[in-house]
Amino acid sequence: MSWKIEHPCPQCGAPVELEETDRIFTCEFCRNRLYISPRETFQFFLAKEQPGPELYFLPYWRFKGMAFSCDELQVTGKIVDSNILAMTLPHAPPSLGLRPQVLKLRYASPEVPGRFIKPEHLLAPATACGCSSCAAGHMPALFVGEIKSLIYSPVSVRGDWLFDAILDRPMCQLNDGALEGPKTDEDLRVEDQISFFATLCPQCGFDLEGEKNSLVLLCRHCGSLWQARNSGFENVPCDFIATRGRGDEADMYLPFWSISADVSGLPIGSHAELVRLANLPQLAQAAWENEAPHFATPAFKVHPSLFLRLTRMMTFLRNNPVRSSEPPKPPLYPVSLPLNEALESLRPFLASIAHPKKSVLPHLLDMAFSLKDARLVYLPFTLRGEELIQQEIGMSVQKAALSWGKLI
């Protein structure tokens, strides 16, 4: 479940409720529409109705994303969503549980009364997600599309006891000096966590459009796509695959990252070697020997098993559909997986297609991908019942799978 965040509008100060995956900030009062660009780790706190200077805030790491585990037989994936105490405090709650799902979060800042305790431990995704260290024949978990943040929970001290400041009930006994830590003012300023800028096309000044959770916005006026970088937008190369008939016959266009990259740490120097690694029932053509490895992954989040299936289908697709740079009329599904995470997903993908897998597993963590070219490719899909169908290549995606993927 996505968490709710409350933040005042930068223009009029009205309270606006956001979800943690939102990138479009829209104020219903002044109609201000801004893009939210995160810089590093978000830092939130659970608000208390009547805060006081005697409050302390305990740090918890939050982690959510896709986790892949690999062994010599198969690659399995699961969705992880957990939070874990980021300091050593015996008998304190190791997790926030469901509390962040029912209470609103706010961005942590030094103006909040109380003391924010600096985290003692760095985020270790495997520990936060309960993934055990690798057993014999297993590799450490690989994480893709993760969301990392720091959440502070308010507590108060009464004698030798630590009290939950929200429920006003005892949590655990305290040792002397257990909460003595600096208030990290320089790390808590809201302006150091996020930046806001107008959703206007840098090329023509027209309004950019996109769903509130989209990482890439479209300008209908000049047909360009833009993604946030630093305190502005940068252009995203893209292609739109045409349908057999008119361009408006499709009901929706799904985005995929088309990636050309050199792979080090594994003998994959051409597309032909990639085909042989997967042991596909097809003859590698002579032209493929000189063709750089090419991959295609979904640019949106879905269940890990479906993610790998779509990546395999798109990577080994060899037809040459008609491409256009003109945006189609049907809606574009939002991009929720950035390019850097798409590159990370190539590790579990290569492990999933390798035969035998033991030829890849020893090199999995040593693999490095040198990006040569990347662009977004939008495929047209037709809605039939509860499925989206791509007729030209025989691909189908359940509507429910897309809705469920928005929660990752």
Phi, psi and omega in degrees: 000138180282143182272152180262137181233134179251130182211138180289148177296131180297341183264314185244350178084001180291145180290134179235133180261127181241159165262157186296338179267358182294139174240347177254121180260114181238123178263123181286346183271307182257001179064023177288134181231114185231157174263135179263121179245109177286149181259301176229234183277128173293144176231120183239166171220150175278121187280142172253139185301320180236080181291155178219160182294345181276001182285147168241154178237118180276136183273139175228131174278138176243137182221133176215136179168194178262134179240128179246135174242141187235138168221188186286352182253322186200168173244123180243151181228154177211163176265131179243142179207102186212165172219150187216144180300133186259022178210166178268110180212093185306137175072000174284153179304125181288347182213158176276351179063224182270001186303316181296343180278340182250345178248149179278144178261157173225156178290131180290140179208157182293347179286345181287126179298137181120180182241123176272120182279128182291135179300138178269335185243140172286157180289123173246101186306320182298321179287317181297330183263002179075019179277120181289158177296157190295134174271183181298128180082002181245152176253156175302153181298144176252132186247137183225139175068031187282151172247124180241137177204169181239125182242132179255133180248131185282138176222164176225157182250129176227102183067237180262011184243146175258127183250142171289117186285342180275315180268349181055053178221151182294144179252307183194166174278154184249144169269156180301131176075011184295330183251017178281104180206156182287151173275119189276071182302316186292341181262353190253355182295130183301322182293343176273348182265321185220160172225149180246137171213157188294145179271065179241141181295124179295343184270319184232352179083004180283158178294133175275144180241154180166156177290163189297339181255009185279138177273347181232131182246150185250137171257112180289339184286311181251000175074022182257157177243146187221142174234154184288143174208123185056242182247032180198196181247151170233149184290143178247117175298140184208158173226146175244122181280128182280151175276171180293328179259225179285156184292340183266013179285335180285155178263336181198152176245125178261138183268144175225143174275122174261115192237128170249122187210150171271138182249121176252153183091356181209137183286072175234090182256355182207168178293328179297319178292328176294319178296318179292325177298321180279352180055046181287147179281058178209151182276127178291123181286155183298325181293335181289341181294333181254007181264128181297150178303135182231135182231158176216123181235155173300142176263019179222160184267133174218180178302143184306320180295319177291323178301314180293321180296316179293323178296317179296314182297317182286326182293321183262012175284126186244008178282164182239083181288163178287127182249152180218150175264358180273123181298138179282167179286321181299157182294149175263129178292139186294142174279119180240355178246115182289166184298320182297326177285329175297321176296318179297329181290347180291336178296302178296331178296312180297323177294326183286330183265346187292137174223116355281155183291334181295345177282344183252322187307317180297339183257001190299312183283343180271353182293142174224143183244120178261108186290127177256319180201146178210143178204158176273137176236123180258123179258138179279136177233146178251134181277124176226105183066241180255016182236148169258124187248132171253100191292321187297325183245002177070042181249142176224146179224130178290138176300322180297327179294324178289318179296319180293325181294336178292344180271353182281000000 
